[in-house]
Amino acid sequence: MRARTLVLQPLARTALLILWSLVAWGALLALLTLVDAVSEGLRPALGRLLPTGGASVWAWLNVLSVMLALAVGLVGAGIAWSSRARAPTLPPAS
């Protein structure tokens, strides 16, 4: 193996682990926001999720992770829909 591969492979795996951790955290936050929106209303639920002007980096990271989870969900749904649309259908049995 080349030296560059030995260095880049663990870094890429770590980046993927962080990325998927953010997606999982965002999915959890989105689910909890939906539950709060049903019980309390949309405005208070989104008010807790969306950061204010002087919010910390963690508040912005929460919003980023929710957007990332939504994007992953939309891309996954698009891929599933696309593969289902291209799947060959069987002719009716006679």
C-alpha positions as CSV (number, residue, x, y, z in Angstrom):
1,M,0.0,0.0,0.0
2,R,1.1,3.5,-0.7
3,A,1.8,5.9,2.2
4,R,-0.9,8.3,1.0
5,T,-3.5,5.5,1.2
6,L,-2.4,4.6,4.7
7,V,-2.9,8.2,5.8
8,L,-6.1,9.1,3.9
9,Q,-8.1,5.9,4.6
10,P,-8.4,6.5,8.4
11,L,-9.2,10.2,7.8
12,A,-11.9,9.4,5.3
13,R,-13.4,6.8,7.7
14,T,-13.4,9.3,10.5
15,A,-15.0,11.9,8.3
16,L,-17.7,9.5,7.3
17,L,-18.3,8.5,10.9
18,I,-18.7,12.2,11.9
19,L,-21.0,12.8,8.9
20,W,-23.3,9.9,9.7
21,S,-23.3,10.8,13.4
22,L,-24.6,14.3,12.4
23,V,-27.2,12.7,10.2
24,A,-28.4,10.5,13.0
25,W,-28.5,13.4,15.5
26,G,-30.4,15.6,13.0
27,A,-32.9,12.8,12.4
28,L,-33.5,12.6,16.1
29,L,-33.8,16.4,16.5
30,A,-36.2,16.5,13.5
31,L,-38.4,13.7,15.0
32,L,-38.5,15.5,18.4
33,T,-39.4,18.8,16.7
34,L,-42.3,17.1,14.9
35,V,-43.5,15.6,18.2
36,D,-43.3,19.0,19.9
37,A,-45.1,20.6,16.9
38,V,-48.0,18.2,17.3
39,S,-48.3,18.8,21.0
40,E,-47.4,22.5,21.3
41,G,-47.7,24.0,17.9
42,L,-45.3,24.7,15.1
43,R,-44.0,28.1,16.2
44,P,-42.8,27.1,19.7
45,A,-41.2,23.9,18.3
46,L,-39.3,25.6,15.6
47,G,-38.4,28.5,18.0
48,R,-36.5,26.0,20.1
49,L,-34.8,24.5,17.1
50,L,-33.8,27.6,15.2
51,P,-31.0,29.6,16.8
52,T,-31.2,33.3,17.6
53,G,-28.7,36.0,16.6
54,G,-26.2,35.3,19.4
55,A,-26.5,31.6,19.5
56,S,-23.6,29.2,20.1
57,V,-21.9,27.0,17.5
58,W,-23.8,24.0,18.9
59,A,-27.1,25.6,18.1
60,W,-26.1,26.1,14.5
61,L,-24.7,22.6,14.4
62,N,-28.1,21.3,15.5
63,V,-29.8,23.1,12.6
64,L,-27.1,21.9,10.2
65,S,-27.6,18.3,11.3
66,V,-31.3,18.6,10.8
67,M,-30.9,20.0,7.3
68,L,-28.3,17.3,6.6
69,A,-30.7,14.5,7.8
70,L,-33.5,16.0,5.6
71,A,-31.2,16.1,2.6
72,V,-30.1,12.5,3.1
73,G,-33.7,11.4,3.5
74,L,-34.7,13.3,0.3
75,V,-31.8,11.8,-1.7
76,G,-32.6,8.3,-0.4
77,A,-36.2,8.7,-1.3
78,G,-35.3,9.9,-4.7
79,I,-33.0,7.0,-5.3
80,A,-35.6,4.5,-4.1
81,W,-38.2,6.1,-6.3
82,S,-35.9,6.2,-9.3
83,S,-34.9,2.5,-8.9
84,R,-38.5,1.5,-8.5
85,A,-39.6,3.5,-11.6
86,R,-36.9,1.7,-13.7
87,A,-37.6,-1.8,-12.3
88,P,-39.0,-4.0,-15.1
89,T,-42.6,-5.1,-14.6
90,L,-43.7,-8.6,-15.3
91,P,-46.4,-9.1,-17.9
92,P,-49.8,-10.3,-16.6
93,A,-50.1,-14.1,-16.4
94,S,-52.5,-15.5,-19.0
